[in-house]
């Protein structure tokens, strides 16, 4: 049976672990900076007349284009976080299998997924 307290606890610690990850911080800041510079270059005349003629009528699509590129960056972040997640779990000591845990695998996976989902929702809210 799923325990909401166990899921919440695992999600909370996953959020703490991911928020301390330098990879997530650097890559999120870098993707936000790249998207900001792309908007500055394409949708304004800050760098001269760099804007293609086709883009003048597409100013209403700025938000959609931003979220498409940001979701692409989040997909790349997710791939690296998943590989890091597997790498961290392989580094665990074998004596942990002996210890008794008060959670099952479903609670563990649901908590990890909820933690990652929460981090990405926070990033989306910051970007929006």
Secondary structure by P-SEA (a helix, b strand, c coil): cccaaaaaaaaaaaaaaaaacaaaaaaaaaaaaaaaaaaaacccccccccccccccccccaaaaaaaaaaaaaaaaaaaaaaaaaaaaaaacccccccccccccaaaaaaaaaaaaaaaaaaaaaaac
